Amino acid sequence: MNKIKAQLLEQLVECERALMRDDVRADAARLSAMLDSDFIEVSVDGRRLDKVNVLERLPKERTKGRKPIFHNQDFTGRMLSDDVAQISYSAALKRIKGGQWHFSMRMSIWRLNDDEQWRLVYHQGSPCEPFAIKGQER
């Protein structure tokens, strides 16, 4: 049950990338619709966050001047069951314009809910060695 269909992988990559866009991060309702009620995140610094924490924190990023810059690449995926998919990728993040890139390996678990919508159930970022950012000079 490991193979993920290309169309589903593409759909979930778009969902991952949407969660990094300013317009989505600033909109608690849109974020809430993408996150499962059981959502858990383990941040790069080891903190455990739930859906409530994320909905409180992300929409305030822009107003606090902490608007991050994201880059992600090398997405892979696999099915854990008929309605659960795992996505992994390399990510780079700048917390402030002109700041340093911070590199991590990311993993997300998405679950298909009763309404036939994929919702993010789990996300984790683990620091990693710097890597070449494809299509961009560092």
C-alpha positions in Angstrom: 0.0 0.0 0.0 3.0 2.4 -0.4 2.6 3.8 -3.9 1.0 7.2 -4.2 -0.7 8.2 -7.4 1.0 11.1 -9.2 -2.2 13.2 -9.2 -2.6 12.8 -5.4 1.0 13.7 -4.8 0.6 16.8 -6.9 -2.6 17.7 -5.0 -0.9 17.3 -1.6 2.2 19.2 -2.7 -0.1 22.1 -3.7 -1.7 21.9 -0.2 1.7 22.0 1.5 2.7 25.0 -0.6 -0.6 26.7 0.1 0.1 26.5 3.8 3.3 28.5 3.2 1.6 31.3 1.3 1.0 34.6 3.0 -2.7 34.8 2.1 -3.4 31.4 3.6 -1.2 31.9 6.7 -3.0 35.2 7.4 -6.5 33.6 7.2 -7.5 31.6 10.3 -10.6 30.2 8.5 -8.6 28.9 5.6 -6.0 27.4 7.9 -8.6 25.8 10.0 -10.2 24.2 6.9 -6.8 22.6 5.9 -5.9 21.3 9.4 -7.5 18.3 10.9 -9.1 18.6 14.3 -6.4 16.2 15.6 -3.5 18.2 14.1 -0.1 18.1 15.8 3.1 19.8 14.7 6.5 19.1 16.1 8.5 22.3 15.2 12.1 22.4 14.2 13.0 23.5 17.8 11.1 20.5 19.3 8.0 22.3 20.4 4.6 20.4 20.2 1.9 22.5 18.8 -1.8 21.7 18.1 -4.4 23.3 15.8 -5.3 26.0 18.4 -1.7 27.0 18.7 -1.2 27.3 15.0 -4.5 29.2 14.4 -3.4 31.7 17.1 0.2 32.1 15.9 0.3 32.0 12.0 -2.2 34.8 11.2 -0.2 37.2 13.4 3.1 36.6 11.6 2.6 39.4 9.1 1.5 42.0 11.7 4.5 41.2 13.9 6.9 41.7 10.9 8.0 38.1 11.0 6.8 37.2 7.5 8.9 34.2 6.6 10.2 33.3 3.1 9.9 29.6 2.2 11.5 27.4 -0.4 10.7 23.7 -0.7 11.8 20.9 -3.1 12.3 17.2 -3.6 8.8 16.1 -2.6 8.1 12.4 -2.2 5.0 10.6 -1.0 3.6 7.3 -0.1 0.3 5.9 1.1 0.1 4.7 4.7 -3.5 3.4 4.1 -6.3 4.1 1.7 -7.1 7.4 3.3 -3.7 8.5 4.9 -0.7 9.8 2.9 2.8 10.8 4.0 4.6 13.6 2.2 8.4 14.4 2.7 10.5 17.2 1.3 13.4 19.5 1.8 12.7 23.0 3.1 14.6 26.3 3.5 13.2 29.2 5.5 14.3 32.8 6.1 12.6 34.4 9.0 13.5 38.0 7.9 14.4 39.5 4.6 18.1 39.4 4.2 18.5 36.8 6.9 20.1 33.4 6.8 18.4 30.3 5.3 17.5 27.6 7.9 17.3 24.1 6.4 15.1 21.2 7.4 13.6 18.0 6.3 9.9 18.1 6.5 7.3 15.4 6.9 3.5 15.7 6.8 0.7 13.2 7.2 -2.6 14.0 5.4 -5.9 12.2 6.1 -8.9 12.1 3.8 -11.9 13.1 5.9 -15.6 12.0 5.6 -16.2 15.1 3.3 -13.6 13.7 0.9 -11.2 16.6 1.8 -7.5 16.0 2.6 -6.6 17.6 6.0 -3.2 17.9 7.6 -3.0 15.7 10.7 0.8 15.8 11.5 3.7 17.9 10.5 7.3 17.8 11.6 10.5 19.7 10.7 13.9 18.4 11.6 17.1 20.5 11.0 19.4 19.3 8.3 22.6 20.3 6.6 22.3 23.1 4.0 21.5 22.0 0.5 21.5 23.6 -2.9 18.2 25.5 -3.5 17.1 24.5 -7.0 16.4 27.4 -9.3 17.7 30.0 -6.9 21.0 31.5 -6.0 21.7 31.5 -2.2 
